[in-house]
């Protein structure tokens, strides 16, 4: 993705940003990750062909249905296919540790056995059936992988206690003080590394999954991920998503990283701490920091943000659809979290059962339109397959944000009104009038010349 506005500043002090991340993630514990990596300009990762125009949908099996099982979720696959979902990311499917567990059901990310399924979700055969059913619907399946730490009662703790880090008294230690339900793995131990990669191969060989979303990927050395990707690709081409924003991890290991800075920016904009013009600077920085073919994941929420920071309306108020449009069209691959198609105007409990209230899927058409547009229009595809970003200047400028994504003769034009009042918006750097189609109404409209009237907290998404 190339940023087409030479007036904006390029990336300033990349190292300072990386230092910020190092402090935020590692300040309270000794890091196992590599020293701060430098931005790279070439990615050696070969993305699966099917990923270039894919989107991603995060599945919380525990909370998705009253049953909270693989079988119950499987019934939703036809709906999700119709919605336009391409990749299903399943939160950890492994058994959850009981020792030092938080809450009645514990954290999904406290893994007791890397080669087993959580019995609350069903059997191994149930999981295999779910993967096959998803493949039959044309969707791919990746599962959450927790490589940095395990539960206190993981099977490895008795068989291989030397695979863990210890304090001066020889006791297991959490990777971060607040993560009291998990203990830190020792990546200086080659046997542990071998076992971890063996476990990752297991799920591809046994269940035919399509890749991994790797939890706290910044806490694991890059050379481990590089090796893991190489060996997994020998089984089948996989898709790897890192919970990380380090550019170096996309050089040889990961297809995609989180656009965390974007999420923090848009929540700050809602709070009035940042302005819409800061998005311009962010886009210029992205173009400098990441390689052209790096995939970046854009989102308004996920399991962490929803449970710990607030609901869609808590974080974005009346503009939550505007921010969802922005995240789905500005760059990279859009993520939708379980329940967003029904509003998700509440926080899901993290350590206990809290079934999603589906409420007639009132936003399913909204997300479906965005996901299908993302799949079908090359201007919105991922990495080099996608189009350039071009800012469109407007009058008025306050509370209005407009831009194009351009790939050859394909264009998507977005205009967003974040204000409390209806606005008549003139496009000040538009050339000749052109005909576009409103993707939400399928009505054509000539853009350029006459102002565009946009209601308060409303948006237009046009396709050329």
One Martini backbone bead per residue (centre of mass of N, CA, C, O) as a GRO file, in nm:
protein
  464
    1UNK     BB    1   0.092   0.038   0.027
    2UNK     BB    2   0.050   0.361  -0.098
    3UNK     BB    3   0.111   0.702  -0.020
    4UNK     BB    4  -0.065   0.989  -0.181
    5UNK     BB    5   0.110   1.231   0.010
    6UNK     BB    6   0.370   1.460   0.013
    7UNK     BB    7   0.283   1.655   0.260
    8UNK     BB    8   0.346   1.434   0.445
    9UNK     BB    9   0.491   1.284   0.689
   10UNK     BB   10   0.718   1.080   0.767
   11UNK     BB   11   0.877   0.871   0.942
   12UNK     BB   12   0.948   0.924   1.295
   13UNK     BB   13   1.135   0.759   1.482
   14UNK     BB   14   1.106   0.439   1.486
   15UNK     BB   15   1.259   0.359   1.743
   16UNK     BB   16   1.061   0.496   1.941
   17UNK     BB   17   0.824   0.310   1.892
   18UNK     BB   18   0.965   0.045   1.964
   19UNK     BB   19   1.030   0.133   2.250
   20UNK     BB   20   0.740   0.159   2.344
   21UNK     BB   21   0.672  -0.141   2.310
   22UNK     BB   22   0.890  -0.254   2.497
   23UNK     BB   23   0.781  -0.123   2.753
   24UNK     BB   24   0.482  -0.216   2.746
   25UNK     BB   25   0.553  -0.539   2.730
   26UNK     BB   26   0.857  -0.559   2.910
   27UNK     BB   27   0.895  -0.386   3.178
   28UNK     BB   28   0.816  -0.647   3.393
   29UNK     BB   29   1.019  -0.826   3.213
   30UNK     BB   30   1.216  -1.044   3.077
   31UNK     BB   31   1.316  -1.073   2.758
   32UNK     BB   32   1.298  -1.309   2.469
   33UNK     BB   33   1.331  -1.118   2.261
   34UNK     BB   34   1.457  -0.946   2.041
   35UNK     BB   35   1.599  -0.697   1.950
   36UNK     BB   36   1.529  -0.418   1.815
   37UNK     BB   37   1.390  -0.391   1.519
   38UNK     BB   38   1.404  -0.314   1.192
   39UNK     BB   39   1.285  -0.203   0.932
   40UNK     BB   40   1.150  -0.341   0.634
   41UNK     BB   41   1.134  -0.386   0.262
   42UNK     BB   42   1.141  -0.708   0.265
   43UNK     BB   43   0.947  -0.995   0.206
   44UNK     BB   44   0.967  -1.363   0.235
   45UNK     BB   45   0.680  -1.411   0.244
   46UNK     BB   46   0.441  -1.657   0.131
   47UNK     BB   47   0.138  -1.611   0.046
   48UNK     BB   48  -0.149  -1.727   0.028
   49UNK     BB   49  -0.359  -1.685  -0.227
   50UNK     BB   50  -0.633  -1.666  -0.049
   51UNK     BB   51  -0.532  -1.397   0.123
   52UNK     BB   52  -0.544  -1.134  -0.060
   53UNK     BB   53  -0.894  -1.126  -0.019
   54UNK     BB   54  -0.921  -1.145   0.287
   55UNK     BB   55  -1.084  -1.211   0.591
   56UNK     BB   56  -1.163  -1.184   0.955
   57UNK     BB   57  -1.299  -1.412   1.215
   58UNK     BB   58  -1.368  -1.411   1.552
   59UNK     BB   59  -1.391  -1.704   1.768
   60UNK     BB   60  -1.601  -1.760   2.059
   61UNK     BB   61  -1.694  -2.053   2.168
   62UNK     BB   62  -1.796  -2.014   2.459
   63UNK     BB   63  -1.997  -1.750   2.371
   64UNK     BB   64  -2.164  -1.816   2.105
   65UNK     BB   65  -2.327  -2.034   2.268
   66UNK     BB   66  -2.494  -2.201   2.506
   67UNK     BB   67  -2.304  -2.456   2.469
   68UNK     BB   68  -2.002  -2.404   2.373
   69UNK     BB   69  -1.950  -2.556   2.085
   70UNK     BB   70  -1.858  -2.685   1.792
   71UNK     BB   71  -2.136  -2.785   1.695
   72UNK     BB   72  -2.293  -2.522   1.742
   73UNK     BB   73  -2.119  -2.343   1.559
   74UNK     BB   74  -2.143  -2.498   1.287
   75UNK     BB   75  -2.439  -2.385   1.227
   76UNK     BB   76  -2.313  -2.087   1.137
   77UNK     BB   77  -2.164  -2.113   0.863
   78UNK     BB   78  -2.373  -2.025   0.647
   79UNK     BB   79  -2.399  -1.737   0.755
   80UNK     BB   80  -2.097  -1.657   0.727
   81UNK     BB   81  -2.075  -1.701   0.429
   82UNK     BB   82  -2.293  -1.491   0.350
   83UNK     BB   83  -2.131  -1.256   0.494
   84UNK     BB   84  -1.807  -1.316   0.385
   85UNK     BB   85  -1.633  -1.510   0.525
   86UNK     BB   86  -1.286  -1.649   0.516
   87UNK     BB   87  -1.162  -1.635   0.815
   88UNK     BB   88  -1.122  -1.847   1.095
   89UNK     BB   89  -1.069  -1.747   1.431
   90UNK     BB   90  -0.979  -1.951   1.695
   91UNK     BB   91  -0.977  -1.961   1.993
   92UNK     BB   92  -0.859  -2.145   2.216
   93UNK     BB   93  -0.893  -2.522   2.221
   94UNK     BB   94  -0.765  -2.590   2.476
   95UNK     BB   95  -0.701  -2.687   2.766
   96UNK     BB   96  -0.753  -2.561   3.093
   97UNK     BB   97  -0.619  -2.465   3.363
   98UNK     BB   98  -0.651  -2.511   3.729
   99UNK     BB   99  -0.408  -2.390   3.836
  100UNK     BB  100  -0.455  -2.067   3.917
  101UNK     BB  101  -0.724  -1.994   3.829
  102UNK     BB  102  -0.941  -1.775   3.662
  103UNK     BB  103  -1.211  -1.829   3.761
  104UNK     BB  104  -1.428  -2.085   3.668
  105UNK     BB  105  -1.283  -2.122   3.354
  106UNK     BB  106  -1.073  -1.939   3.265
  107UNK     BB  107  -0.821  -1.894   3.047
  108UNK     BB  108  -0.765  -1.953   2.718
  109UNK     BB  109  -0.431  -1.885   2.772
  110UNK     BB  110  -0.427  -2.160   2.961
  111UNK     BB  111  -0.234  -2.423   2.878
  112UNK     BB  112  -0.238  -2.783   2.932
  113UNK     BB  113  -0.260  -2.895   2.618
  114UNK     BB  114  -0.140  -2.895   2.287
  115UNK     BB  115  -0.289  -3.203   2.209
  116UNK     BB  116  -0.580  -3.079   2.290
  117UNK     BB  117  -0.916  -3.046   2.378
  118UNK     BB  118  -1.169  -2.886   2.509
  119UNK     BB  119  -1.426  -3.055   2.664
  120UNK     BB  120  -1.637  -2.818   2.651
  121UNK     BB  121  -1.632  -2.823   2.319
  122UNK     BB  122  -1.538  -3.131   2.283
  123UNK     BB  123  -1.398  -3.317   2.040
  124UNK     BB  124  -1.174  -3.395   1.808
  125UNK     BB  125  -1.389  -3.472   1.599
  126UNK     BB  126  -1.548  -3.212   1.617
  127UNK     BB  127  -1.320  -3.036   1.512
  128UNK     BB  128  -1.276  -3.174   1.241
  129UNK     BB  129  -1.565  -3.123   1.141
  130UNK     BB  130  -1.545  -2.815   1.144
  131UNK     BB  131  -1.316  -2.780   0.943
  132UNK     BB  132  -1.453  -2.925   0.708
  133UNK     BB  133  -1.707  -2.749   0.696
  134UNK     BB  134  -1.556  -2.488   0.635
  135UNK     BB  135  -1.425  -2.583   0.374
  136UNK     BB  136  -1.699  -2.645   0.230
  137UNK     BB  137  -1.764  -2.317   0.258
  138UNK     BB  138  -1.476  -2.165   0.184
  139UNK     BB  139  -1.314  -2.174   0.453
  140UNK     BB  140  -1.078  -2.086   0.687
  141UNK     BB  141  -0.854  -2.220   0.957
  142UNK     BB  142  -0.751  -2.072   1.262
  143UNK     BB  143  -0.546  -2.095   1.555
  144UNK     BB  144  -0.469  -2.041   1.869
  145UNK     BB  145  -0.128  -1.964   1.991
  146UNK     BB  146   0.059  -2.043   2.300
  147UNK     BB  147   0.413  -1.993   2.326
  148UNK     BB  148   0.507  -1.834   2.599
  149UNK     BB  149   0.295  -2.010   2.774
  150UNK     BB  150   0.152  -2.185   3.056
  151UNK     BB  151   0.021  -2.368   3.266
  152UNK     BB  152   0.088  -2.501   3.581
  153UNK     BB  153  -0.050  -2.799   3.465
  154UNK     BB  154   0.111  -2.878   3.249
  155UNK     BB  155   0.254  -3.158   3.120
  156UNK     BB  156   0.551  -3.032   3.122
  157UNK     BB  157   0.607  -2.975   3.431
  158UNK     BB  158   0.679  -3.284   3.494
  159UNK     BB  159   0.855  -3.377   3.244
  160UNK     BB  160   0.979  -3.050   3.181
  161UNK     BB  161   1.093  -2.816   3.388
  162UNK     BB  162   1.339  -2.705   3.200
  163UNK     BB  163   1.127  -2.546   2.997
  164UNK     BB  164   1.150  -2.329   3.223
  165UNK     BB  165   1.135  -2.059   3.409
  166UNK     BB  166   1.311  -1.930   3.706
  167UNK     BB  167   1.376  -1.855   4.006
  168UNK     BB  168   1.611  -1.850   4.264
  169UNK     BB  169   1.427  -2.103   4.394
  170UNK     BB  170   1.298  -2.276   4.138
  171UNK     BB  171   1.044  -2.134   4.042
  172UNK     BB  172   0.791  -2.066   3.880
  173UNK     BB  173   0.705  -1.805   3.630
  174UNK     BB  174   0.564  -1.541   3.526
  175UNK     BB  175   0.590  -1.321   3.261
  176UNK     BB  176   0.372  -1.159   3.425
  177UNK     BB  177   0.250  -1.072   3.718
  178UNK     BB  178  -0.064  -1.069   3.631
  179UNK     BB  179  -0.002  -1.367   3.508
  180UNK     BB  180  -0.085  -1.598   3.744
  181UNK     BB  181  -0.194  -1.853   3.546
  182UNK     BB  182   0.105  -1.845   3.428
  183UNK     BB  183   0.407  -1.974   3.263
  184UNK     BB  184   0.742  -1.953   3.164
  185UNK     BB  185   0.918  -2.006   2.887
  186UNK     BB  186   1.230  -2.158   2.756
  187UNK     BB  187   1.411  -2.053   2.462
  188UNK     BB  188   1.695  -2.197   2.535
  189UNK     BB  189   1.538  -2.463   2.481
  190UNK     BB  190   1.547  -2.690   2.228
  191UNK     BB  191   1.337  -2.905   2.310
  192UNK     BB  192   1.101  -2.713   2.338
  193UNK     BB  193   1.098  -2.612   2.051
  194UNK     BB  194   1.046  -2.885   1.920
  195UNK     BB  195   0.773  -2.939   2.066
  196UNK     BB  196   0.624  -2.692   1.962
  197UNK     BB  197   0.640  -2.759   1.660
  198UNK     BB  198   0.511  -3.036   1.681
  199UNK     BB  199   0.235  -2.926   1.781
  200UNK     BB  200   0.178  -2.751   1.529
  201UNK     BB  201   0.181  -2.989   1.327
  202UNK     BB  202  -0.049  -3.159   1.441
  203UNK     BB  203  -0.299  -2.978   1.347
  204UNK     BB  204  -0.241  -3.008   1.045
  205UNK     BB  205  -0.235  -3.320   1.024
  206UNK     BB  206  -0.510  -3.388   1.188
  207UNK     BB  207  -0.712  -3.115   1.098
  208UNK     BB  208  -0.635  -2.914   0.860
  209UNK     BB  209  -0.533  -2.654   0.914
  210UNK     BB  210  -0.425  -2.300   0.804
  211UNK     BB  211  -0.317  -2.192   1.092
  212UNK     BB  212  -0.208  -1.896   1.294
  213UNK     BB  213  -0.262  -1.732   1.600
  214UNK     BB  214  -0.013  -1.550   1.783
  215UNK     BB  215   0.042  -1.512   2.098
  216UNK     BB  216   0.257  -1.296   2.204
  217UNK     BB  217   0.490  -1.279   1.976
  218UNK     BB  218   0.698  -1.075   2.113
  219UNK     BB  219   0.786  -1.303   2.345
  220UNK     BB  220   0.920  -1.444   2.095
  221UNK     BB  221   1.157  -1.544   1.909
  222UNK     BB  222   1.212  -1.502   1.579
  223UNK     BB  223   1.366  -1.772   1.512
  224UNK     BB  224   1.131  -1.950   1.581
  225UNK     BB  225   0.922  -1.849   1.375
  226UNK     BB  226   1.091  -1.897   1.124
  227UNK     BB  227   1.106  -2.202   1.158
  228UNK     BB  228   0.808  -2.270   1.181
  229UNK     BB  229   0.720  -2.168   0.904
  230UNK     BB  230   0.900  -2.348   0.732
  231UNK     BB  231   0.785  -2.626   0.842
  232UNK     BB  232   0.481  -2.581   0.786
  233UNK     BB  233   0.504  -2.529   0.474
  234UNK     BB  234   0.584  -2.834   0.416
  235UNK     BB  235   0.288  -2.930   0.450
  236UNK     BB  236   0.148  -2.636   0.412
  237UNK     BB  237   0.012  -2.352   0.332
  238UNK     BB  238   0.025  -2.088   0.558
  239UNK     BB  239  -0.130  -1.876   0.809
  240UNK     BB  240   0.019  -1.588   0.984
  241UNK     BB  241  -0.065  -1.439   1.302
  242UNK     BB  242   0.042  -1.158   1.490
  243UNK     BB  243   0.064  -1.046   1.820
  244UNK     BB  244   0.185  -0.769   1.664
  245UNK     BB  245   0.414  -0.469   1.557
  246UNK     BB  246   0.666  -0.606   1.431
  247UNK     BB  247   0.824  -0.598   1.134
  248UNK     BB  248   1.031  -0.840   1.159
  249UNK     BB  249   0.799  -1.070   1.175
  250UNK     BB  250   0.747  -1.029   0.843
  251UNK     BB  251   0.997  -1.136   0.691
  252UNK     BB  252   0.972  -1.485   0.767
  253UNK     BB  253   0.681  -1.558   0.927
  254UNK     BB  254   0.451  -1.333   0.886
  255UNK     BB  255   0.171  -1.215   0.722
  256UNK     BB  256   0.046  -1.078   0.997
  257UNK     BB  257  -0.041  -0.782   1.179
  258UNK     BB  258  -0.122  -0.558   1.407
  259UNK     BB  259  -0.315  -0.245   1.420
  260UNK     BB  260  -0.280  -0.097   1.704
  261UNK     BB  261  -0.231   0.206   1.650
  262UNK     BB  262  -0.498   0.250   1.512
  263UNK     BB  263  -0.682   0.179   1.747
  264UNK     BB  264  -0.569   0.393   1.941
  265UNK     BB  265  -0.638   0.632   1.759
  266UNK     BB  266  -0.954   0.602   1.735
  267UNK     BB  267  -1.006   0.620   2.041
  268UNK     BB  268  -0.878   0.903   2.069
  269UNK     BB  269  -1.069   1.048   1.878
  270UNK     BB  270  -1.328   0.998   2.037
  271UNK     BB  271  -1.200   1.150   2.302
  272UNK     BB  272  -1.030   1.410   2.176
  273UNK     BB  273  -0.699   1.348   2.164
  274UNK     BB  274  -0.750   1.330   1.858
  275UNK     BB  275  -0.735   1.366   1.510
  276UNK     BB  276  -0.809   1.302   1.184
  277UNK     BB  277  -0.524   1.397   1.078
  278UNK     BB  278  -0.365   1.159   1.218
  279UNK     BB  279  -0.419   0.951   0.996
  280UNK     BB  280  -0.222   1.059   0.788
  281UNK     BB  281   0.033   1.005   0.950
  282UNK     BB  282  -0.009   0.705   0.989
  283UNK     BB  283  -0.001   0.624   0.686
  284UNK     BB  284   0.286   0.722   0.637
  285UNK     BB  285   0.422   0.538   0.847
  286UNK     BB  286   0.342   0.265   0.731
  287UNK     BB  287   0.500   0.301   0.459
  288UNK     BB  288   0.784   0.300   0.612
  289UNK     BB  289   0.781   0.047   0.814
  290UNK     BB  290   0.651  -0.132   0.592
  291UNK     BB  291   0.618  -0.356   0.368
  292UNK     BB  292   0.431  -0.385   0.083
  293UNK     BB  293   0.355  -0.711   0.165
  294UNK     BB  294   0.232  -0.646   0.425
  295UNK     BB  295   0.008  -0.751   0.657
  296UNK     BB  296  -0.280  -0.582   0.807
  297UNK     BB  297  -0.483  -0.558   1.102
  298UNK     BB  298  -0.814  -0.435   1.119
  299UNK     BB  299  -0.995  -0.276   1.405
  300UNK     BB  300  -1.233  -0.220   1.676
  301UNK     BB  301  -1.228  -0.525   1.785
  302UNK     BB  302  -1.184  -0.776   2.045
  303UNK     BB  303  -1.146  -0.972   2.310
  304UNK     BB  304  -0.983  -0.762   2.470
  305UNK     BB  305  -1.132  -0.497   2.416
  306UNK     BB  306  -1.411  -0.586   2.509
  307UNK     BB  307  -1.345  -0.694   2.806
  308UNK     BB  308  -1.140  -0.433   2.899
  309UNK     BB  309  -1.250  -0.152   2.743
  310UNK     BB  310  -1.520  -0.218   2.570
  311UNK     BB  311  -1.758  -0.147   2.377
  312UNK     BB  312  -1.844  -0.012   2.090
  313UNK     BB  313  -1.995   0.231   2.230
  314UNK     BB  314  -1.780   0.300   2.438
  315UNK     BB  315  -1.545   0.361   2.218
  316UNK     BB  316  -1.756   0.516   1.972
  317UNK     BB  317  -2.043   0.546   1.985
  318UNK     BB  318  -2.213   0.687   1.715
  319UNK     BB  319  -1.931   0.607   1.539
  320UNK     BB  320  -1.891   0.292   1.500
  321UNK     BB  321  -1.948   0.268   1.192
  322UNK     BB  322  -1.733   0.458   1.090
  323UNK     BB  323  -1.492   0.296   1.211
  324UNK     BB  324  -1.561   0.033   1.060
  325UNK     BB  325  -1.523   0.143   0.778
  326UNK     BB  326  -1.234   0.232   0.810
  327UNK     BB  327  -1.114  -0.054   0.888
  328UNK     BB  328  -1.232  -0.192   0.605
  329UNK     BB  329  -1.082   0.040   0.384
  330UNK     BB  330  -0.789   0.173   0.438
  331UNK     BB  331  -0.649  -0.117   0.510
  332UNK     BB  332  -0.601  -0.427   0.475
  333UNK     BB  333  -0.742  -0.652   0.714
  334UNK     BB  334  -1.049  -0.731   0.829
  335UNK     BB  335  -1.207  -0.744   1.151
  336UNK     BB  336  -1.440  -0.967   1.315
  337UNK     BB  337  -1.626  -1.006   1.602
  338UNK     BB  338  -1.806  -1.175   1.798
  339UNK     BB  339  -2.126  -0.997   1.766
  340UNK     BB  340  -2.106  -0.739   1.585
  341UNK     BB  341  -2.363  -0.813   1.406
  342UNK     BB  342  -2.529  -0.730   1.699
  343UNK     BB  343  -2.331  -0.483   1.833
  344UNK     BB  344  -2.191  -0.528   2.109
  345UNK     BB  345  -2.308  -0.339   2.384
  346UNK     BB  346  -2.102  -0.526   2.552
  347UNK     BB  347  -1.924  -0.714   2.792
  348UNK     BB  348  -1.742  -0.994   2.791
  349UNK     BB  349  -1.666  -1.237   2.976
  350UNK     BB  350  -1.355  -1.411   3.039
  351UNK     BB  351  -1.389  -1.643   3.299
  352UNK     BB  352  -1.688  -1.692   3.193
  353UNK     BB  353  -2.002  -1.744   3.119
  354UNK     BB  354  -2.121  -1.536   2.817
  355UNK     BB  355  -2.356  -1.516   2.614
  356UNK     BB  356  -2.439  -1.408   2.324
  357UNK     BB  357  -2.649  -1.143   2.210
  358UNK     BB  358  -2.789  -1.139   1.897
  359UNK     BB  359  -3.031  -0.958   1.806
  360UNK     BB  360  -3.098  -1.023   1.488
  361UNK     BB  361  -2.851  -0.922   1.328
  362UNK     BB  362  -2.854  -0.592   1.271
  363UNK     BB  363  -2.532  -0.584   1.132
  364UNK     BB  364  -2.492  -0.790   0.900
  365UNK     BB  365  -2.526  -0.621   0.642
  366UNK     BB  366  -2.302  -0.426   0.698
  367UNK     BB  367  -2.065  -0.635   0.711
  368UNK     BB  368  -2.122  -0.779   0.446
  369UNK     BB  369  -2.068  -0.542   0.258
  370UNK     BB  370  -1.770  -0.501   0.343
  371UNK     BB  371  -1.661  -0.790   0.287
  372UNK     BB  372  -1.741  -0.811  -0.013
  373UNK     BB  373  -1.586  -0.565  -0.106
  374UNK     BB  374  -1.305  -0.664  -0.014
  375UNK     BB  375  -1.307  -0.919  -0.202
  376UNK     BB  376  -1.399  -0.781  -0.497
  377UNK     BB  377  -1.200  -0.529  -0.455
  378UNK     BB  378  -0.870  -0.464  -0.530
  379UNK     BB  379  -0.838  -0.192  -0.368
  380UNK     BB  380  -0.876  -0.384  -0.081
  381UNK     BB  381  -0.644  -0.547  -0.079
  382UNK     BB  382  -0.357  -0.711   0.015
  383UNK     BB  383  -0.096  -0.546  -0.005
  384UNK     BB  384   0.010  -0.543  -0.331
  385UNK     BB  385  -0.286  -0.617  -0.429
  386UNK     BB  386  -0.357  -0.346  -0.349
  387UNK     BB  387  -0.428  -0.016  -0.301
  388UNK     BB  388  -0.412   0.305  -0.289
  389UNK     BB  389  -0.385   0.596  -0.088
  390UNK     BB  390  -0.624   0.882  -0.097
  391UNK     BB  391  -0.670   1.190  -0.008
  392UNK     BB  392  -0.970   1.386   0.050
  393UNK     BB  393  -1.060   1.699   0.025
  394UNK     BB  394  -1.253   1.923   0.242
  395UNK     BB  395  -1.571   2.119   0.272
  396UNK     BB  396  -1.539   2.066   0.546
  397UNK     BB  397  -1.295   1.941   0.792
  398UNK     BB  398  -1.451   1.904   1.033
  399UNK     BB  399  -1.548   1.574   1.100
  400UNK     BB  400  -1.404   1.497   0.821
  401UNK     BB  401  -1.353   1.194   0.616
  402UNK     BB  402  -1.163   1.136   0.307
  403UNK     BB  403  -1.121   0.865   0.055
  404UNK     BB  404  -0.910   0.659  -0.149
  405UNK     BB  405  -0.901   0.351  -0.337
  406UNK     BB  406  -0.643   0.242  -0.577
  407UNK     BB  407  -0.672   0.008  -0.871
  408UNK     BB  408  -0.640   0.132  -1.136
  409UNK     BB  409  -0.986   0.129  -1.233
  410UNK     BB  410  -1.022   0.088  -0.925
  411UNK     BB  411  -1.265   0.220  -0.679
  412UNK     BB  412  -1.279   0.363  -0.345
  413UNK     BB  413  -1.517   0.581  -0.179
  414UNK     BB  414  -1.488   0.774   0.129
  415UNK     BB  415  -1.733   0.923   0.360
  416UNK     BB  416  -1.711   1.091   0.684
  417UNK     BB  417  -1.935   1.178   0.964
  418UNK     BB  418  -1.849   1.272   1.304
  419UNK     BB  419  -2.075   1.456   1.353
  420UNK     BB  420  -2.383   1.610   1.494
  421UNK     BB  421  -2.426   1.709   1.193
  422UNK     BB  422  -2.522   1.793   0.904
  423UNK     BB  423  -2.340   1.780   0.580
  424UNK     BB  424  -2.200   1.986   0.326
  425UNK     BB  425  -1.973   1.844   0.091
  426UNK     BB  426  -1.675   1.949  -0.044
  427UNK     BB  427  -1.446   1.871  -0.313
  428UNK     BB  428  -1.136   2.031  -0.350
  429UNK     BB  429  -0.953   1.783  -0.515
  430UNK     BB  430  -1.138   1.736  -0.749
  431UNK     BB  431  -1.198   1.675  -1.059
  432UNK     BB  432  -1.399   1.508  -1.236
  433UNK     BB  433  -1.694   1.398  -1.286
  434UNK     BB  434  -1.825   1.089  -1.141
  435UNK     BB  435  -1.941   0.758  -1.139
  436UNK     BB  436  -2.109   0.600  -0.866
  437UNK     BB  437  -2.162   0.336  -0.621
  438UNK     BB  438  -2.362   0.254  -0.366
  439UNK     BB  439  -2.307  -0.026  -0.170
  440UNK     BB  440  -2.579  -0.005   0.017
  441UNK     BB  441  -2.796   0.073  -0.245
  442UNK     BB  442  -2.705   0.067  -0.564
  443UNK     BB  443  -2.675   0.365  -0.624
  444UNK     BB  444  -2.619   0.622  -0.833
  445UNK     BB  445  -2.348   0.880  -0.847
  446UNK     BB  446  -2.234   1.202  -0.885
  447UNK     BB  447  -1.896   1.296  -0.842
  448UNK     BB  448  -1.867   1.618  -0.843
  449UNK     BB  449  -1.934   1.965  -0.787
  450UNK     BB  450  -2.141   1.870  -0.585
  451UNK     BB  451  -2.244   1.838  -0.290
  452UNK     BB  452  -2.238   1.625  -0.002
  453UNK     BB  453  -2.486   1.476   0.192
  454UNK     BB  454  -2.428   1.414   0.548
  455UNK     BB  455  -2.512   1.271   0.811
  456UNK     BB  456  -2.495   1.222   1.123
  457UNK     BB  457  -2.291   0.965   1.179
  458UNK     BB  458  -2.216   0.914   0.871
  459UNK     BB  459  -2.200   0.742   0.540
  460UNK     BB  460  -1.997   0.667   0.246
  461UNK     BB  461  -1.979   0.400  -0.009
  462UNK     BB  462  -1.794   0.389  -0.307
  463UNK     BB  463  -1.804   0.256  -0.647
  464UNK     BB  464  -1.645   0.256  -0.970
   0.00000   0.00000   0.00000
